[in-house]
Amino acid sequence: MIRSLAYLVFFPALAFGQLKTDPAWMDHMVLQRHQPITVSGKSTPGETVRLTFKGRSASARTLPDSTWRIRIRPLPASATPADMLIQAGKARITLRDLLVGDVWLCLGQSNMEFPMRSEAHYAEARKNLNGQNIRFYNPKYAGKGIYNQPFPDSLSRLLDSGGFYTGGAWQPCDTASMPGMSAVAYYFAEKVTQQAGVPVGLVHLAIGGAPLETFIPKEALLADSGFARKTRGNWLDNPALPDWSRERGRQNRGHTESPEGPAHGYQPGFAFEKGLRAWTSTAIAGILFYQGETNAQETARVAEYGQLFALMVNAYREYWPGAPCYFVQLSSIDSTGYRSQLWPQFRDGQRIMLQHILRSGMAVSSDVGARNDVHPTNKRIVGQRLAAWALYDYYGMKNVVPSGPLAEKAVYADGTVTIFFTWAEGLKPADGAWLKGFSLDGTHPAEAKIRGNTVEIRSPERPAFVYYGWQPFTGANLVNAAGLPASTFRLRIEP
């Protein structure tokens, strides 16, 4: 009895007689542990609906509008699959093979979407697959993979009628479903289930090429005096939005007489409204985010990204209070064939986000970038680095090191610039060679030496800034004892 959770394109729930469950409820799903579970649906007014799950029973009377809601007390994590029985009179529905664990929203653009079948370590992962505690919700979205050309009329009609995500269903993680899973999300779940022993449900709603603005509730943008301009007029003509996404929107949909512009996955607030809003009444563990390439092409978009990301996280926490957000810092890529000139500034802005967004963590990926490909294929290390943040912060495993060295401050004294870091135990060059990646002007390399948990650079005069990894494709190689890489940074040097 598989049913889609796609907003406005739900498949009807399987029901006997008048008894129905809302479309969110389906086989193989993961229920969020330690949170009240509210099951809802429809039945004959006045009828009593009874629910039984994992030894607990509860009931509710159907209201005059035919709706019913039954709340179950919070449950601990359980890797033992169980069925949920719902009855009303002689009608009954059985939801099969349910787990209780942690549900993670997996959002972003194509590097989050990047599937296991294309990942560098896929053959090894498939051979060693042990995914009985991993479940995946992976709907399709309208317009997937269609760039540089108009959408077919049927697709445009679907979007204009309110459709976007379609065909979503919870799936067990097996050799049939694994190839289409988000590789970053899969490796995150693999490490978490192995080390925390908690089942993981992955809700994957990433959209290739999507700007950050599509994942933010439109009402949150409108309520912000600095970002309300992103919602004004036809989004295709709005210079406050990323140029690249508007160009793709024009290619796919052309122009329209609609004051807001055509329905499209890149439109501000669109992905939230068509996908995420349907999950806002469902408890989750947290959010995984890998996005930024689309917003890293113009100076104005780079400058605002940190505040825009914070706006999104704060808006999400109105629905999911206290939910942690772990995100991936942009990787490395050569600017010869890709507009990545602003990526060092963008990566540094993501580092600064950590200082202002509570319960956030950042996985550095610049050391595994592909020089000529915006989609590096080693997603295993990225997913594992996100998992390290979750294990440390959410699961409370304080023996896990979640981060590479993060620059805190730089001080000049006696002809030496000294850089201080957090997560700095065991600083060393990654490849055992000399230390690379430091500069005092952002262009020319500077000789740097490790001294304890600091890095020192000799300079006869006090420079204004010190830089690290300040190239779109960087060979910077500072890591800590856990082998995790340092983040790109630019720091003003204190006297």
GIZI-V465339 format. One record per residue. N is the residue number from 1. OMEGA is omega in degrees with one decimal (999 if undefined). Layout:
BEGIN
N & OMEGA
N & OMEGA
END
This chain:
BEGIN
1 & -177.3
2 & -177.2
3 & -177.5
4 & 174.0
5 & -177.8
6 & -175.0
7 & 177.4
8 & 174.1
9 & 179.4
10 & 165.6
11 & -178.9
12 & 178.5
13 & 174.6
14 & -176.3
15 & 174.7
16 & -175.0
17 & -178.4
18 & -175.5
19 & 177.2
20 & 167.7
21 & 175.2
22 & -172.6
23 & 179.8
24 & -171.9
25 & -175.1
26 & 178.2
27 & 171.7
28 & -175.0
29 & 173.0
30 & 176.6
31 & -177.0
32 & 179.0
33 & 174.3
34 & 176.8
35 & 175.3
36 & -179.3
37 & -179.2
38 & 178.4
39 & -176.2
40 & 179.2
41 & -178.9
42 & 176.7
43 & 178.9
44 & -179.5
45 & 179.7
46 & -177.9
47 & 177.1
48 & 178.0
49 & -178.8
50 & -178.2
51 & 176.9
52 & -179.8
53 & 176.4
54 & 175.0
55 & 179.0
56 & 179.3
57 & 176.1
58 & -178.8
59 & 176.5
60 & 177.6
61 & 179.7
62 & -176.6
63 & 179.4
64 & 178.4
65 & 176.4
66 & -179.2
67 & 173.5
68 & 177.9
69 & 178.4
70 & -178.4
71 & 177.9
72 & 177.2
73 & -178.8
74 & -179.5
75 & 173.2
76 & 177.4
77 & 178.1
78 & 177.4
79 & 177.2
80 & -178.9
81 & 179.8
82 & 177.0
83 & 175.2
84 & -179.3
85 & 178.6
86 & -175.9
87 & 171.9
88 & -173.9
89 & 178.8
90 & -179.9
91 & 179.3
92 & 175.7
93 & 176.0
94 & 172.5
95 & -167.7
96 & 168.6
97 & -180.0
98 & 174.5
99 & 172.8
100 & -176.7
101 & -178.4
102 & 179.7
103 & -179.3
104 & 173.8
105 & -177.1
106 & -170.3
107 & 176.9
108 & 179.4
109 & -163.1
110 & 178.7
111 & 169.4
112 & -179.5
113 & -174.4
114 & -169.5
115 & 178.9
116 & -175.7
117 & -178.7
118 & -174.0
119 & -172.7
120 & -174.5
121 & -173.1
122 & -176.9
123 & 178.7
124 & -179.8
125 & 179.6
126 & -179.0
127 & -175.6
128 & -175.2
129 & 175.4
130 & -167.9
131 & -176.9
132 & 179.0
133 & 178.5
134 & 175.0
135 & -171.0
136 & 174.1
137 & -166.2
138 & 179.9
139 & 171.0
140 & 175.3
141 & -175.9
142 & 178.2
143 & -178.3
144 & 174.8
145 & -179.0
146 & 178.3
147 & 173.5
148 & 178.9
149 & -180.0
150 & 171.5
151 & 171.1
152 & -178.7
153 & -178.8
154 & 179.1
155 & 177.0
156 & 178.4
157 & 177.9
158 & -179.9
159 & -178.1
160 & 179.6
161 & 176.0
162 & -178.8
163 & 172.8
164 & 176.0
165 & -179.0
166 & 169.7
167 & -178.7
168 & 176.0
169 & 173.8
170 & -179.4
171 & 168.2
172 & 177.5
173 & 179.0
174 & -175.9
175 & 178.0
176 & -176.5
177 & -174.2
178 & -175.9
179 & -178.0
180 & -179.3
181 & 167.9
182 & -177.7
183 & 178.4
184 & -178.1
185 & -179.9
186 & -177.0
187 & 171.8
188 & -176.6
189 & 180.0
190 & -178.4
191 & -179.3
192 & -178.8
193 & 179.9
194 & -172.2
195 & -179.7
196 & 178.4
197 & -178.2
198 & 175.0
199 & -177.2
200 & 172.0
201 & -176.6
202 & 177.0
203 & -170.9
204 & -178.4
205 & 179.0
206 & -178.3
207 & 179.3
208 & 177.6
209 & -171.5
210 & 171.5
211 & 178.6
212 & -173.0
213 & -177.4
214 & -178.1
215 & -176.9
216 & 177.0
217 & -178.3
218 & -179.6
219 & 177.4
220 & 175.7
221 & -178.1
222 & -177.1
223 & -178.2
224 & -175.2
225 & -179.5
226 & -173.9
227 & 177.8
228 & -178.8
229 & -179.6
230 & -177.7
231 & -172.2
232 & 172.9
233 & 179.2
234 & -174.3
235 & 179.3
236 & -177.9
237 & -174.6
238 & -177.3
239 & 176.9
240 & 179.1
241 & -177.5
242 & -178.9
243 & -173.7
244 & -177.6
245 & 178.6
246 & 177.2
247 & 178.3
248 & 177.7
249 & 178.2
250 & 178.5
251 & -176.2
252 & -171.0
253 & -175.2
254 & 178.4
255 & -177.9
256 & 177.6
257 & -180.0
258 & -179.9
259 & -178.3
260 & -176.5
261 & -174.1
262 & 175.3
263 & -176.4
264 & -179.1
265 & 179.7
266 & -179.0
267 & -179.8
268 & 177.8
269 & -170.3
270 & -177.6
271 & 177.2
272 & -175.1
273 & -174.4
274 & -178.9
275 & -172.2
276 & -177.3
277 & 179.0
278 & -179.2
279 & -172.2
280 & 175.8
281 & -179.3
282 & 178.5
283 & 177.9
284 & 174.2
285 & -177.5
286 & -170.7
287 & 172.2
288 & -172.1
289 & 175.3
290 & -175.4
291 & 174.9
292 & -176.3
293 & -178.9
294 & -178.7
295 & -175.3
296 & -174.8
297 & -176.1
298 & -175.6
299 & -177.8
300 & 179.7
301 & 177.7
302 & -176.1
303 & -174.6
304 & -167.2
305 & -178.0
306 & 179.6
307 & 179.8
308 & 178.1
309 & 177.9
310 & 176.5
311 & 179.3
312 & -178.0
313 & 178.8
314 & 177.6
315 & 178.1
316 & -177.1
317 & 168.9
318 & 179.6
319 & -177.9
320 & -173.5
321 & 175.6
322 & -176.7
323 & 176.7
324 & 177.3
325 & 178.3
326 & -172.8
327 & -179.2
328 & 173.6
329 & -179.8
330 & -177.4
331 & 176.0
332 & 173.3
333 & -179.2
334 & -178.3
335 & -179.6
336 & -178.2
337 & -178.1
338 & -177.8
339 & -177.3
340 & -177.2
341 & -176.7
342 & -176.3
343 & 175.9
344 & 177.6
345 & -179.0
346 & 179.0
347 & 178.4
348 & 176.5
349 & 176.5
350 & 175.2
351 & -178.6
352 & 177.5
353 & -179.9
354 & -176.7
355 & -172.7
356 & -178.4
357 & 179.1
358 & 178.9
359 & 174.7
360 & 176.6
361 & -175.5
362 & 174.1
363 & 177.4
364 & -179.9
365 & -175.7
366 & -179.8
367 & 179.7
368 & 177.1
369 & 176.1
370 & -173.8
371 & -173.0
372 & -177.0
373 & 179.3
374 & 179.7
375 & 175.1
376 & -172.8
377 & 178.0
378 & 178.5
379 & -179.9
380 & -177.4
381 & 178.6
382 & 178.2
383 & 179.6
384 & 178.1
385 & 172.2
386 & 179.6
387 & 179.1
388 & 176.5
389 & -179.5
390 & -179.3
391 & -179.6
392 & -170.9
393 & -174.0
394 & -176.7
395 & 171.8
396 & 179.4
397 & -172.8
398 & 173.1
399 & 178.5
400 & 173.6
401 & -173.0
402 & -168.3
403 & 166.8
404 & -178.2
405 & 177.2
406 & -177.1
407 & 180.0
408 & -179.2
409 & 176.6
410 & -175.7
411 & 177.9
412 & 176.6
413 & 175.4
414 & 175.3
415 & -177.6
416 & 170.0
417 & 178.7
418 & -177.0
419 & -179.1
420 & -175.2
421 & 159.5
422 & -176.8
423 & -170.0
424 & -178.6
425 & 176.5
426 & 178.6
427 & -179.8
428 & 170.9
429 & -174.5
430 & -173.6
431 & 178.7
432 & 179.9
433 & 178.7
434 & -177.3
435 & -176.8
436 & 170.8
437 & -176.8
438 & 179.6
439 & 176.0
440 & 178.1
441 & 179.6
442 & -177.2
443 & -174.5
444 & 179.6
445 & 175.6
446 & 178.8
447 & -177.7
448 & -179.9
449 & 178.5
450 & 173.6
451 & -177.1
452 & 179.0
453 & 178.6
454 & 173.1
455 & -177.9
456 & 176.0
457 & 178.1
458 & 178.1
459 & -178.8
460 & 178.2
461 & -179.7
462 & 175.6
463 & 177.9
464 & -175.3
465 & 166.0
466 & -174.3
467 & 173.9
468 & 179.6
469 & -170.2
470 & 172.2
471 & 177.8
472 & 173.7
473 & -169.6
474 & 173.6
475 & 179.2
476 & -167.4
477 & 178.3
478 & 176.4
479 & 174.1
480 & -175.8
481 & 178.4
482 & -179.9
483 & -179.1
484 & -171.6
485 & 174.8
486 & 177.6
487 & 164.4
488 & 175.5
489 & 165.5
490 & -178.6
491 & 170.1
492 & -175.8
493 & 179.9
494 & 178.8
495 & 999
END
